Structure formats: C-alpha cells, structure tokens
C-alpha cells in the first residue's frame, strides 16, 4: 500500500456517508493478517497461567479479560488481547507463542502503518491543504497494533464491545467474523462485514479534533452473536507524536483543548495505562 493517494474521491464520499471506507490490501498483507490470526489462535489457546506471564507495561503484550472497557465504567469488553508498539523497547518473552505473536504483529505494524500515514496525510490535505510531507514517519512510533480474541461471552452480554469511538487518530481494522456495527451519520447502527482482501479505515477522536470536527469520530460496537464461538479482530490504532497534534483547523471545538495531554491520557478512557512522553 503506497503512503499517499489512498483517500480518493470515492473513499472520501464513503467516509462522509458511512463513517468508514474500505481499503483493499495486497496478497502479501492478506497472508500476514491470516498468519497473525493463526499464530494468535495458538497463543490464546494456552491457559491463563501461561498467557499472564506475557503482560508488559504501557499497554503492550498480553491483556486478560477484565481490564479494557469501551468507555463504559460498568462493562468490560468481552475480550482478551495482545498489543505491540514501537514506542516500547523490543520485549523478550519466555513463552514461545507470545514471541511468535509479537513478531507477527510487529511485521504487520510495519506493513500497515505507512497506509495509515498516507490516509491521515490525504485527509489533512483535503481538509486544510496540508503538505503530505509533514506527516512523513510521524505516525511510526506512536501507533500500535492490537489483536482481540473473544471466545466465551459472559451470560447475558449483548455486546462484545459496547458503543464507543477510538481514542486515536485513525483505526484500520480486520476481523474473522460478523458482529461489527458502525453508526452512520444518520444515527443508525449498521452491521459491517470485512472481506479478507481488505481492511476498513475510520477516524478516531484525535482526528476529529485535528479537523475541527469536520470529520466526526466513528462510533461503533461489536455485537455478541449467539453460537459464534471464537472471533478475532486486528486493529491498528494510528497516532501522531502528541507534540505534533496541532489542529489543522482551529475553532470552538478544539481551541481550548491541550491535545498533547489528551493523546497521552487517551488510553485511560478504555481503562488502560496513560502513555509516557520521553524527553
């Protein structure tokens, strides 16, 4: 996927009409995504005792059920997950399945992050005439990739993840089965299926603020479908260096917001650790 020219007129129209657009991916990327699901299946099939040793700081490594929330204080997401980011030093795992999953996700981060950079650059150019060059490598360090796994849904749970928007600039998403519902601008939630040949892209809260709310953050949820069994989702949460989060359009929606501080604290919205800013 090239670093620019991804948000053409059709994609831009879809984004404004539905809150997301579809991005075809090459065969190499499709194979890497499927490989990540295969490796993740081996990792998540381990006992909780085997997996818990792969927890790491700053939201990386393994995250068991009972931590992450979709902004609802009374409901945990019905998932366990594994995350990788370049901003945290390369981690060694004694658990071979964890090592394999970490390496597979890091490869995918290297493949998908340039696409996220290109999308953000295209949107900034459309909205504010910003130069694409100003975004070169700016999402590299602060973006992270997460693989969610849902198998046993607690009794009575209607949703795997309740309605929320993502506390990031942009999300790229793939999944292994139905359940995703996206809220379109008309206020209705619609089920969205993602083909193996594509990922979908949609704006988060930070992109909405950067654009002066010209693009609203996309609200979405994942419905817990009876009898579905194992379901996995791959998500690239793309973020700029917080110090580069300067609004492209300044208006009443963002004039008094410290966006650097907002980015650093954004994981806490979902029950996770705040990011640390290095000197």
N, C-alpha and C positions, 0 to 999 in steps of 0.2 A: 504494500500500500504506500503510495507516494506521500510526502509530507505536506503537500498542498493540493488545492483544486478538488477537494473531496465534497465540499458543500456546493454542489451545482444548483441551478435554479429549481430542479425537481426536488432535491433533498431539502432545500430551503423552504419550499412550499409545503412539503410533508411535515417539516419541523413545526411550522406555524399552524398547520391544520390539525395535527395529531399529537404534537408534543415530542415526537421522536422521528428518526428516519433510519432506513436500513442501509447498511454498508456492506457490500459484497467483499469477501475475503478470498485470497488466493488459496490454491490447493495446499501449499506448504503450511499456511496458517490454520486451515481446517484440520490438517493432520496433527498439528501441535495442540490444538484445542482438544481434539479427541484423545490425544496422548495424555493430556493433563487429567481428563476425566478418568481414564484407565488407571493412571498412577494414583489418583486421589481415591479411587474405589478401594485399592489395596490398603492405603493409609487409613481410611475411615473404618474399614472392616476390622481393625485392631481393637483391643479392649481399651476402655477409657484409661486404665493404668498405663498402657503402652503409649497412648497418644499424649497424655498430660505432660510428659517429660519434654515435649516439643513446644511448650509455651515459651514465648520470648517477650521482651519489653517492646514498648511503643507499638503495640497492636500487631506484632508480627508473629509468625509461627502459628501454632495451634490455638484455637479458641473454642472451648467447650460450650455446650448449651448453658444458658443462664447468665450470660454476660451482655450480649448485644441486644439492643432494643431498636425498634423503628419509631423512635421519638415518643413512644407511649410508656409511661412510667409503670404501668400495671401489666405489661405484657412483654415477655422476652420473645425474640424471634425463635421460631421452631427450627433452629439450625445449629450445627457446629461448623467451623470454618478453618481455613488456613490462609495466611496472608504473607506477602513478600513485598518489600520496598527497597530501593537503592539507598535511601537516606539512613538506613540502619546497616551497620557493618555486616558483611557476609557472616552468616551463622553456621556453626558446625552442629550437626545432630548425631547423637549416638544411634538413633533409630534410623535404619536404612530406608524404610518407606518415607519417612519425613525428609531425609536428604534428597531422595528421588523427586518428591513432590516439590520441594523448594527449588531444585534445579530446573524442573519442567516449567514452573511458574515464572522463574526469572527469564527463561528463554522467551516465553510468551510476552512478558513485560517488554522485552527488547523489540519484539515484533509489533506490538500493538500501540506502544506509547508514541512512536512517530506519527501514527494515524491520528491519535488524539491531538497531538500538537498541530497537525495540519488542519483539523476541524476547528480548533479554537482560533487559529490564525485566520482561517476563511471567514468565520463568524465575525471576528473583530474587524476584518477588512470590510465586510458588508455593512456592519452597523456603524462603524466610526472611521472608516478609511484608514485603519491602522496598517502599518507595514508588516508583512508576514515575517520579515527578518527579525523583528523584535521578540518573536516567540521561539527562535531557534534554540533548542536544548533547554528551554525554560521550564518544561514540564518533566524533564528527565529524572530529577532527584526526588521530587515531592509526590509523584504519582505512585500508587501501589495497586497490587493486583490481589484479588481475594477469590477463593473458591469455597462456595457454600454447599453444605451437604444436609439434606433433610431425608430422614427415613421414618422414624416413629414420631408421629404428631400426637401431642397430648390430647386426651379425650376432651371433646367439646371445642377444640381450636378451629375457628373458621378460617383463619389466615396463618400461613407460614410466616409472613411478614406483614404487619399492619400498614395502612396507608402512610406514606412518608415521601419526602424528597431527599435527595442525596446531598450531604454537606460537603460538596466538592465543586470543581469547575464543570467537569463533564464525566459521564459514565458511558462506557462501552460494555455491552452485555451479551452473553451467550447462555443457553441453558439446555438441559437434556429432556425437558418435557413441559407440558402446559401448566398453567396456574398464574402466570404473569398477567396483570391487568393494569392498563395505563389510563389515567384520567385525561381525556381530551379537553380542549378549550371550551367545549360546550358543557362541561361539568360531568359528563358520563364516563364511567369506567368501562373499558372495552378489553376483552381478552386478546392477548397478543401472542402469536406463535413465532418462534425464531428458527429459521432453517439452519441446517448445518453449514450452508455455504455463505453465511452472513453473520454479522453482529448488528445490534441496534445501538444507536447513539442518542443520548438526550442530556439536556442541561441540568446542572445542579444549582444549589443556592448561590454559590460564589459566582458562577457565570451570569446568573440573573442579576446580581448586584453590579457586576462589572459592566453589564449592558444597560444599567439604569432601569432595570425591569422591562426592557423591550422584549426580552425573552424570559418568560416565567420558568421557574424550576418545575420540572416534570414530576407530578405526584403519581405514585404507583404503589402496588401492593401485590402480594403473591397469595392466591387462594389455596387452601389446603384441600385438595381434591380427594374424595374417598377412594381408597384402594389403589392410589397411585404408586405407593411404595417409594423406592429410592428416587430422589431427584437432586440434581446438582446444577449450580449456576456459577458461571465465571464472570467476574466483574472487574473491569479496570476503572479505578477511581482516579481520574486525572486531575492534578492540582498544580498550580504555579507556586513558585517560591513565594511565601507570604509577603516578602518585601517588594515583590513585583505586582502585587494585587492593588493596582491603582485604577479606579474606574475609567472606562473608555468614554463614558458619558456621565457627567455629574448632574444630579438633580435631587429633588427632595427625598428620593428613595434610598440614596446612599451617601448624601453629603456629610452626615454626622456619624458615619459608621467607620470604626477602625478595622479595616479589612484584614490587616496583618494579624491582629489579635483574634479576629473571627475565625480565620483559617486555622490558627494554632489550637483554638478551643473546639473546632468543629467536630472532632471525634466524640467529644463528651456528650453531644446531642444524642448519640447512639449508645451511651453507656461505656465508651472506650476511653483510653488514656489521651490526654492532650498531647499534641506534638511539641517537641522541644526545638527551639531555634538556636543554632550554633552561632558563635561569634564570627 
